[in-house]
Amino acid sequence: MSPKDPSPTEETLSYETAREELIDVVRRLEAGGTTLEESLALWERGELLATTCQDWLNGARERLDAATARPEE
């Protein structure tokens, strides 16, 4: 997916989808061969994807904490 292609909003991406796209963005940035404009667009997309992944992980942690919390006596 190129940085100019429309893509689902971050709210609709699953963790797995966001993670896979982030991996692709990192590979493309590491490979080089992109223009400065393309690199900046990839970087910005990567930042959004990383935030999406972190939000999913934070939500999972909160759910686990709530599920394993001991009821107060």
C-alpha positions in Angstrom: 0.0 0.0 0.0 1.5 3.4 -0.9 1.2 6.3 1.5 -1.3 8.0 -0.8 -3.7 5.0 -1.0 -6.9 5.3 1.0 -6.8 2.9 4.0 -9.1 2.1 6.8 -9.2 4.5 9.7 -7.2 3.6 12.7 -10.3 3.0 14.7 -11.4 0.2 12.4 -8.1 -1.6 12.2 -7.6 -4.7 14.2 -4.4 -5.0 16.1 -3.1 -7.7 13.7 -3.9 -5.6 10.6 -2.2 -2.5 12.1 0.8 -4.5 13.2 1.3 -6.1 9.8 1.0 -2.7 8.0 3.4 -1.2 10.5 5.9 -4.0 9.7 5.5 -3.2 6.0 6.1 0.5 6.6 9.2 -0.2 8.6 10.6 -2.5 5.9 9.9 0.1 3.2 11.6 2.8 5.2 14.6 0.6 6.0 14.9 -0.4 2.3 15.3 3.2 1.2 14.8 4.2 -2.4 11.8 6.4 -1.6 11.6 10.2 -2.1 11.7 12.5 0.9 7.9 13.1 0.5 7.2 9.3 0.4 9.4 8.7 3.4 7.7 11.4 5.4 4.3 10.0 4.5 5.4 6.5 5.4 6.8 7.8 8.7 3.5 9.6 9.5 1.5 6.4 8.7 3.9 4.4 10.9 3.3 6.7 13.8 -0.4 6.4 13.5 -0.2 2.6 13.2 2.2 2.4 16.2 -0.3 4.5 18.3 -3.2 2.2 17.1 -1.2 -0.9 18.2 -0.4 0.7 21.6 -4.0 1.6 22.1 -5.0 -2.0 21.5 -2.4 -3.3 23.9 -3.4 -0.8 26.5 -7.0 -1.9 26.2 -6.1 -5.5 26.4 -4.0 -4.8 29.6 -7.0 -3.0 31.2 -9.3 -5.9 30.3 -6.9 -8.4 31.8 -6.4 -6.3 34.9 -10.1 -6.0 35.4 -10.7 -9.7 34.8 -8.0 -10.7 37.3 -8.7 -8.1 39.9 -9.6 -9.5 43.3 -12.9 -8.4 44.6 -12.6 -6.1 47.6 -13.5 -7.8 50.8 
